[in-house]
C-alpha cells in the first residue's frame, strides 16, 4: 500500500505542502476500515495541470476505504474526494 499511496500523496503534497487532514469519523466492519476526513490546504505548486494559485481550500470532504489484512491497512479499496469543491475554492475550472 505504501507505493500505491506514494504515487498519489507525493505529487499532492508538492502542490499543497502544508495540507491538513482532520479525521471526522472511522467505521470498521469485517476486513474494511472507512475514514471520513476534511482536508484543507494552500496551492503552492502545479496541480492537475494548473499553475499555483496561492489560494486556499477549506474543509473539503474525503472518504477512504481500506482493506485490512493481518491487522494492517493493506490496500485502498475506494477513495472519494470532493475535487469539484476543492477546484471551486481554488478558482479553477473542472
Secondary structure as UniProt FT lines:
FT   HELIX           2..15
FT   TURN            17..18
FT   STRAND          20..29
FT   TURN            30..31
FT   STRAND          32..42
FT   TURN            48..49
FT   STRAND          56..69
FT   TURN            70..71
FT   STRAND          72..81
FT   HELIX           83..90
//
